[in-house]
Amino acid sequence: MGGTDTSFCLGGNKGGGFGWDDMTTYKVGLRWITSEDWTWRFGYSYGDQPIPDSEMTFNILAPAVIEHHLTAGFTRRLESGNEWNLSFMYAPKSDQTGPQNFDPTQTVTWEMDQWELEASFSWR
C-alpha cells in the first residue's frame, strides 16, 4: 500500500480498468474553398469497437460503442477578416452485447448514436 508499484491501480496492467483493445482509426476529409469568403469541410472516420464483450460492466462509464462518424462544416470569412464557423457531426447508432460481469447469466446491451452541432465566431 502506498508503494511505487502502480500496476495494481485502476488502469494498470494488473488492476481494474476499461479493458479497451488497441484500435486503428481510418479518416478521410475534404476541404473545398469556393471563394475567398467560403470554405467547406466534409469528413468520415471509422474505427473498430475497442471494448471487448468481456468488459461490459465497467465500460458503462465510457460506452465508446460508436464506430462511424460523419462530419460537415463551413467557414464564412467576413470583410473585416472575422469568421463564422459551423460544424456538424453525426455518428449512426451502434450497439454491443456481452455478459454482465457481476452476473454472467445476464446479458447487457449498449446502444448509442451521437449528434453534435458547433458554432463559433473568430475575431481576427
N, C-alpha and C positions, 0 to 999 in steps of 0.2 A: 504494500500500500504506500502510495506516495513516492515510489521509486521512479527511475527513469525509463523503465520498460513500458512503452505506450502501446505495445502490440495488443494488449487486452482491453484497451479503451474503445469506446464507440468509434467504429470506422477503421480500427486497427486490424492487422492480419488475423489475429486470434479473437477479436472482440466482435460484438454485435454490430450490425450495420445494414445498409440497404442491399448489399449483395449484387450491385449492378455489374454487368459484364462490360468489357471494353466494347466500343462500337465505332463504326466508321460512318461518317455522315457525308452524303453527296449533295452538293449545292450547285445551282446554276442561276445566273442572274443576267438581266439585260438592262442597260441604261440607254435611253433614247432621247437625244437632245433635239427637239423640233424647232427651237429658236433660241435666241439669247435669253428669253424670258421663261421658257418652259423646258423642264427635264422630267421625263417619265421613267419609272423603275418597275421592273417585274422580277419575281424570283420564285424558285421552287427548292425545297430542301427535303431530303429523305434520310432517315436513319433507322436502323433496326431497333426493335424493342430491347432496351438494356436490362430489364428486370426479368430474372428467371422465374418460372412459375413457382419454384420452391420458396420464394421470398415475398409472398403476397402480403402478409400481415403488417410487417414493419413499414412497407412501402406505401401504406395508406397516408403517411405523412408527406410523401412526394411521389404521387402516382404518375410517373412520366410515361404514359402509355401512348402518347401521340407519336406517329411516325412520319407523317406528311405535313408540310407547311407550304401554303401558297401566299405570296405577298405581292402587293402593288402599291404604288405611291407616286407622288409628284412633288416637284418644287416649282414655285411660281416666283420669279425674281421681279421685284418692283423697280421703277425708275430710280428710286433712292438707293438701290443696292440691297435693301432689306428683302427678306424672303419669307414666303409662306410655305410650309411643308405639311403634307398629309400622307399618311401611310395606313395600310390595312393589311391584316394578317388573318388567314383562315386556316385552321387545322381540322380536317374532317374527323368524324367520330372514329375512334379506335377502341378496342376492348382487349382485356386479358382475363383469363380464368385460371385459377390454381387452387391448391388446398389452403385452408385456413390453418396457419402454423400452430395455433394452440389446440386445435381440434381437427386433425387431418380428415375426419369423416365429413367435415363441412367443406363446401366449395365456395370460393369468393370470386366475384366478377367485378372488375372495374371497367368503367367506360367513360370516355372523356372526349369532348370536342372543344375547340377554343376559337374565340373571335377577339380581335384586338383592333382598335382604331386609335391612331395617334395624330395629334395636330400640334404644330409649333410655329413660332414666329421668330425669325433671326434678325437682329439689328446688325448692320454692317457699317 
